[in-house]
């Protein structure tokens, strides 16, 4: 997949807005082509499409990651969701909502991850 430089620039701008600029740099060190697809296509094309705000897209992403029990993906989204105006109470309610459709155990895993991330952010963990 070839990615336009303008899409990468849009993706980098969005990542900066949502607080992920440091994570993108680490990914680039791992594999530059994968980084280009992630930054240029996922964040530069998909996350910047009209119709949903980045906040809405983050809420959807959190719900999917919770439902699929993807802790590795969930952790950075929980860490940075507040930068898009998503409160801790909203994240908690999202976990409660998803667990009733996706399973109690995914809710238990998500609420545990949420507490760890919150404690790290608040300096209590």
SVG drawing of the C-alpha trace seen along z (x, -y; Angstrom):
<svg xmlns="http://www.w3.org/2000/svg" viewBox="-26 -19 40 33">
<polyline fill="none" stroke="black" stroke-width="0.4" points="0.0,0.0 1.4,-3.3 0.6,-6.2 0.7,-9.9 2.9,-12.3 -0.1,-14.6 -2.0,-11.7 1.0,-11.1 1.0,-14.8 -2.7,-14.7 -2.2,-11.6 0.7,-13.1 -1.4,-16.2 -4.3,-14.1 -1.9,-11.9 -0.5,-15.1 -4.1,-16.3 -5.0,-13.1 -1.7,-12.8 -0.1,-9.9 2.9,-11.6 5.4,-9.7 3.8,-6.3 4.0,-7.0 7.7,-7.6 8.2,-4.2 6.2,-2.5 8.4,-4.1 11.5,-2.6 9.9,0.8 8.9,0.8 8.7,-2.3 6.3,-0.8 3.8,0.3 4.2,-3.2 3.3,-4.8 0.2,-2.7 -0.9,-3.3 -0.2,-7.1 -1.1,-7.8 -4.0,-5.5 -5.6,-4.7 -5.1,-8.1 -4.6,-10.3 -7.5,-8.9 -9.9,-7.0 -9.8,-9.0 -10.0,-12.3 -13.0,-11.4 -16.0,-13.7 -19.1,-12.5 -17.6,-11.5 -15.4,-13.6 -12.2,-12.2 -14.0,-12.0 -16.7,-9.9 -14.2,-7.7 -12.3,-7.2 -15.5,-6.1 -16.2,-3.6 -12.5,-2.4 -12.7,-2.0 -15.9,0.0 -14.5,2.4 -11.2,2.9 -13.2,3.7 -15.5,6.0 -12.6,7.9 -10.6,7.9 -7.6,6.3 -5.7,4.9 -2.6,3.9 -4.7,1.7 -7.0,0.6 -4.4,-0.7 -3.1,-3.6 -6.6,-4.6 -7.7,-4.7 -4.5,-6.7 -5.2,-9.4 -9.1,-9.5 -9.3,-12.4 -7.4,-14.5 -10.5,-14.3 -12.8,-15.3 -13.8,-11.8 -14.2,-11.8 -13.3,-8.9 -17.0,-8.6 -17.8,-8.2 -15.0,-5.6 -16.4,-3.7 -19.9,-3.8 -18.7,-2.7 -17.1,0.4 -20.3,1.2 -22.4,0.9 -20.1,3.0 -19.7,5.8 -23.4,6.4 -23.3,7.2 -19.8,8.6 -19.4,10.6 -18.7,10.0 -15.1,11.1 -14.2,8.5 -15.7,5.9 -13.6,7.2 -10.5,7.0 -11.3,3.5 -12.2,2.1 -8.9,3.5 -7.0,1.9 -8.9,-1.3 -8.0,-1.4 -4.3,-0.8 -4.2,-3.5 -6.1,-6.0 -3.8,-5.2 -0.7,-5.8 -2.1,-9.0 -3.1,-10.3 0.2,-9.1 -1.5,-6.8 -0.4,-3.5"/>
</svg>
